[in-house]
């Protein structure tokens, strides 16, 4: 019996939703600044993810196809890049880490060097501006600068 790709993805997403829910329940904040607290948003997203994943498990598509090996390698490359991004985010800072990841993602999917670098520069600086100025969220500048300065 061949398991549908949709069902396997649904099971993996249910596992991810459970992991998110457990991690969000462990959030400890010394003071309450909102009526619902910081746990509500990730718990809500975990519940939504689990509900949508259940749809994939119990009602998959007609004949879910596995991606071609070349595409599967690219997708694994994206996953690896996101893990590297999570590790470099605070060390390098938001702008350099985002620049490197976006440029590498663009090259991974066959963008030219010029397009990859321009896109990475615009996305890194533009999203930094939106977060810091538009939303008032402070992003890390990177600990590597503290060692140099």
Secondary structure by P-SEA (a helix, b strand, c coil): ccccaaaaaaaaaaaaaaaaaaaaaaccccccccccccaaaaaaaaaaaaaaaaaaaaccccccccccaaaaaaaaaaaaaaaaaaaacccccaaaaaaaaaaaaaaaacccaaaaaaaaaaaaaaaaaaaaccccbbbbccccccccc
